[in-house]
Amino acid sequence: MSWGYGKDNGPDTWSKTFKVAAGSKQSPIDIKTHDATFDPNLASKPLVIQYHPEKEVGIFNIGWTFRADMKEKSTLEGGPLDSVYRLEQFHGHWGSGADHGSEHLVDGKSFSGEIHYVHWNQNKYKSYAEAADKDDGLVIIAVFLKVGKENAGFKVVTENIEKIKLKDTSTLVKVDCHPDCLLPNDRSKYWTYPGSLTTPPCHESVTWIVFQEAVEVSEQQIAALRGLSSDKSNVVPLVTNHRPPVPVGSRAVRASFK
């Protein structure tokens, strides 16, 4: 992998290979709550999240995170969206300690980690690959993780991490997986803004929905993620994989709540 999170291939170097990484609509950002604008239209048009349980789920080590692929036709609509978006996968970002690891910040505060639910516009495109670089192609839901009690739903990932320790390995977990296991109880309060993928190729094709309420996972579950390796020989542990926030610039950050 030519890019990563190390000194020589980290986020500061990505734009040398992926020019758009230096663009004006990049992600993540530090959400300044006093600068976010309350949008009553968001409050009056609730998010409709229809996630269906998976009978089995493929979990992959893709070198920079785990990825859990979804096969069922789980969808997202409403809120800031004009189309129906289909859930493709979810993955995570974390840090070397519980005091940091999220990609987005809130008033400068970092969380222990962040889960991304990645969706593509099924009204206009035939696949994630086709939608990935289109202006209205993707929606990503971001959920902050905080250390607390064990999350039973997340065990489908964390209890199988050892099986995908090395890059390019995978496992098929034949148990019911509920994709909404890492969504917060309160899904009415969120921020939204136009941005990008937070990893190369950093396409500026994402509508972000960042939930205010964080979800609890245990310290052991976060530690399990750090047990992944970013290479095929278990030389480089994946102890941190979050991109620092980039400037908001002229973009508007809207809030669904006051």
N, C-alpha and C positions, 0 to 999 in steps of 0.2 A: 504494500500500500504506500503510495508516494506521499500521501498526506497523513497527518495524525495529530497528536496533542503534545508531542515532545518539543524540545528546544529548537531542533533543526527542521521540523516539519509541521509545527503547530499553526494555529489560526493566523498568526501574523504573516505567515508565508503563503497562505492558500491562494491569494490573489495573483501570485506569480504564474500559477498554472491555470487557475479558474478566475478569469478577469472579473466576472460578475460579483465575486466575493468582495470587491471594493466598491460595489454599487451603493445607491442611495436608499434602497429598500431592503437592507439586510436585517437578519435576526440572529440572536435574541436582542432584547432591549431591556433597559432598566425602566420599569413602569413607575413614573412619578404620579402618585395618586392625585395630587393637587392640579396636575396638568391634564388629567384625563377628563373628557367631556361626557357628562351624563346624556345619553341618547334615549328619550322616551320611546322611540320606535323599537328599540331592542327589548325594552321591558314589556311592550304590548304584543310582541311577536316572539313567544318563548321558543327556546331550542326544543326540537323534537329529536330525541336520541332513541333510536330503535335498534339496540344491539341484541343479537340472538346468540344463545349459547353454542359453543363449538363442541362437537363430540370428540374431536381430537385436534391437537394443535401442534404445528411444526415450530420448533424454536431453534434459532440459528445463531452462531457466533459469526458475525460479519466483519470482525476485525476491530471495529470501533464501538460496538455495543452488542447486546442481544436483540434479536428481532423475533416477535411472535406473529406469524402470518395467519390471517383470517380467511376462511372459505365461505362462511355464511354471508348472506346479503344483509349485513347490518348497515344502517344508514343514519345520516345526520341531515337535518334541515331546520329552517326557521332562523330566528335571531338575525344576524347580518347577511344571511345567505339567500340567494335567489334561485338556487338549484338544489337538487338532492345529491348528497355526497355519500359515496360508499366507503366503508371502513376497509382499508387494505392491510394494516398491521399496526402494532404498537411496539415501542422500544423505549429505552431509558437512558438517562444521563445522570452522572453522579460524580462525587469528588473523593479525595483521599481521607476526608474526615466528615463527621456528621454536621459540621458547622458550615459546609458549603457543598456545592455540587449541582445546584439548579442552573439552568441556562438563563432564564429570565430572572430578573431581580424585581423586588417591589420596594420602592423608596430606598434603594441601596441594600436591601436585605436579601441574602441568599438562603435557600432552603437546602435540605439534605440531598435532594435529588429532584428529578423532573421526568415524568412519563409523557410521551408524545403519542397520541392517537392520530394516525395519518389517514386521510380520506381523499378520494378523487371524485371529480365532477362526472357523475354517471349520466347526467342529462345531455352533456355535450361531447363526451369522449367515450371510447370503447374500453379503455384500460388505464391503469395507473401510469404506465410508460408513456402513453399518448398525452396524458393530462399534465405530466410532471413539469413541463416547461412553459405551460400556458398561463396567461395572466390570471384566469379564473379557474385554474386546474385543480388546486389543492386547498384543503382545509386541515389544519392541525389543531387538535385540542391539547393544551398543555395542562398537566396536573402536577402541582407541587407535592413533594414527599417530605414528611417530617418524621423524626424518630419517635416512636411511641410503642404501642402494642403491635403484636404480630398481625399481619394482614393475611387472612385465610385465603382470599382469592389469589394473592400474588404468589402463593406457594407453588402454583403450577409452573412458575418460572424459577423461583429461587431454589426449590428442591431438586431441580434438574440441571442446575448450572454446571455441576461436575461433569455431566455428559457432553457439554459443549465447551469445555475449558479452552480448547485450542481454536485458533482462527480457522474458518471454513468447515467446522464440524456442526452437526445438527442432530436433533432427536425428535421423534414423533411421540408426543405424550397422549396416550389414549384415555383421557379422563375428561369429564365435562369442564370446559373452560368458559367462564362468563366474562366477556370482554369488559363489562362495566365494573369489574371488581375494583378498579382503581379510579373510578369516578367519584367525586365528592357527593355527599348527600344533598347539598345545596347547589343546584345547577342553574340557578337563576342569576347568580352574581358572577360576572366575568368582565374582562377587558377584551377588546378586539382591535386589531390594526392590520394593515397590509405589510407583509414581510417576505421572508425567504426561508428556504431550507437552511438549517443551522450547520449543515455539513456539505462538503463539496458534492455536486457541482454548484450548490448555493443558488439554485434557480429562484428568482423573485416572483414566485407563483403562488404564494401561500396567504390565505386569510387565517390569521391566528385568533384562537379563542382561548384565553388564559383564565382558568377558574381562580376565583379569590380564595376559596376554601382549600386548605391543604389536606392530604390524606395520610394517615399514619401507617408506617411500616416499622418493623423492629430493626434495631441496630444490626442484628444477625442477618437480616434479609439484605440490608444495604451492603454489609461486609461480604456477603456471598457474591454480589455483583463484581466487587473488586477482585474476586478470584478468577475472573476471565483473563485470558491472555490475548494480546493483540497480534500475536504471530503464531506460526505453526509448530514452534518448538518450545513453547512455554518459557521464553526468555524475557519477554516484555509484558509485565502484568498491566492490566487495564485498570489502574487505580483512579484515573480521572479522565473524563471525556466530555467536558462541557466547554463550549465556546464562550468567551467573555462577551458581555453586552457591547453593542455597537451604537453609534449615535442615532437618535430618533429622526433628527433632521426636521423636515417640514411635515412629516406624517402626523395625522391625527390619531390619538388613542381614545377610543370611545368606551364608555362604561355602561353596563346595563342597570346600574344601581347608583344611588346618590351617596 
